[in-house]
Amino acid sequence: MLVDKIFIFGLALSLDAFGVAMGVGCGKKLNLQEGASIVFSFGLFQCLFVFLGGIFGNFINSNLFEISGVFSGIVILILGFLLIKEGYKNEEECTCYNLNFWKYIVLSISVSIDALGVGFSILYKYPIYILFINSLIVGAVTLVLTFISLKTVKHIRNFSLVEKYSAYIGGIILVFFGIRMIM
């Protein structure tokens, strides 16, 4: 997959992590270790879930049934609509978490579950080393956006508006790609 396309997918997927990091960052003054743990875990899980989704999709495509472009487009379209729905329902403001290892894991999984679908439906057809590189790109984009989110949250006055629209934008990007894949 072209680097610009995987970068756009990474951006769409990481906007969810951006919003969650904002919620955590405005609810509590994070120390360096907590901030670094959020940034690293969000990036790692996005990378891991894209990679595992690609491996799973390759297994399905090779052993059970052929994954078509229409099927892939429908999966991406559904993921996009789910992100838009999440933006619509997202009314929470700052959240104050008592962060521990398991909360990092739960938060990381919750922002990365859609990455599994992207890996499954789009990246399954690439050789393992290309899948790995694409997964690293998605993880790096998430890492950078999460870092930016934690650094800028103190300066944003209406954080819930930014959090809501980040989900909308990510969803719209995925819907656009889903429609293009179906056509």
N, C-alpha and C positions, 0 to 999 in steps of 0.2 A: 504494500500500500504506500502511496506517496506520502512523504513526510508532512506536507501541508494538510492533507486530509486527516491523518492520524493526529496531528496537532489540533485540528478543529474538533475532532471527537474527544480528545483529551480535555480540551477547554470545556466542551459541553458537559462531560462527565464530572469535571472537577468543580463546576459551579455549585453543585450540591455541597461538596466539602467546604467550599468558600463560605456558604451561608451558615453551615453548622459551626465552623470555626469562629465566625462572627458572634454567634449566639453564646458560645463558650467564652470567648475573649471579652465580651462586654459585661458578662455576668460576674466575672471574677478577675482580679489582677493575677495574671499567670506569672509564675517565676520562670526562669530560663529553661529549666528541666521540663516543666509542664508544657511550655510552648513548643520546645523542640520535640517532645514526645508526640504532641498532636500533629505537627507538621510531618514528622517522619512516619508515624503510623498511617496517616491518611494517604501519603504518597506510596508507601509500601503496599497497603491493601489494594489501592487502585491498580497498581502494577501487577500484583499477584492475581487479582480477580480477572483482569483482562487476559492474562496468560492462561489461567486455569480454564476460563471460558473458551479460549481458542483451542486448547488441548481437548476439552470435552466436545466442542463442535467438530473437531477433526475426527474424533473417535466415532461420533454419531454419523458423520458424513461418510466415513470409510466402512463402517460395519453395519449400520442399521438402515439408513435411508439418505438419499442425496439432498443436501440442503440447497434449495434454489434461491435465486435472487429475490423472488417474490416473498418467500418465507423469511429471508433475512430482513427485507424491507418491512414486513409486518411486525417482526420482533422489535426493530428499531423504532417504528411508528408507535407501538404500544409503550415502549420505554419513554418516548418523548411525551406522550399524553399523560403518563404517570407523573413525570416531572412537572408538567404544567398543573396537574391536579394538586400536587404537593405545594406548589406556589400559591395556588388558590386557597388551600386549607391552612397554610402556614400563618398562624396568627400569634405565635409565641414571640416573646421579646427576649431579652437577655435571660440566659439560663445559668444558674450557678451550680456547677457540678463539683462534688467532692471527688476529684480525679484520682483514680487508681488504675492498676493494670487492666482490670476487666472492663472498666468504663472506656478506656482507650480502645480496647478490642471491639466492644459493642458499637461505639461511635464510628470506628473505622469500617466495620462491616456494613453499618447502615448507610454510609455515604458511598460505598463501593459496590453494592449489590447490582446496580445497573451496569457496571463495568463487566460483570460476568456475561450479561446479555450481549454486549457489544463484541466481546471476544468470541462468544459462541456463534453469533450470527454473521460476523464480518471477517474476523481474522483467522477463522478455522482453516482456510485454504492455503495459508502461507507456510513455508518451511519453518521449522522450529526456531532457527536463528532470527528470521525476520519477525516472527511472532514475539520473540524475546525483546528485540530492539523496539518494536512498536509498544510493547508493554512498558518498557523503560521510559519511553517518551511520554506515555499517558501518566505514569507515576511521577515523572519529573514535572510535568505541567501541574499536576495536583499539588505536589510539594511546593512549588513556587506560588501558586495561587493561595494556598493555605497560609503560607508565610506572609504574603501580602495582606491577607484578610486579618491576621492577628496584629500586624503592624499598623493597619489603618483603622481598625474598629474604634479606637479611642477618639478619632477625629470625625467620625460620621455621626451626624445628629439624629437622623431617622433611620436607624439600623434595620428595623423590621421591613421597611420599604426596599432597601437594598437586598436583604435576604430573600424577600418574596420575588423580586424581579430577577434575581440570579437563577432561581428555579425556572421561571418562565423562559428566560433566554436559553438556558440549557435544553429545556423541553422543545422549544421552537427549532433549535438547531437539529435535534434528533428527528423531529417530525419532518423537517425539510429533507434530510438524508434518507429517511424511510420512504418518503414519496418518490424521491429520485430512484431509489433502488427498485421499487415496485414497477415504475414505468420502464 
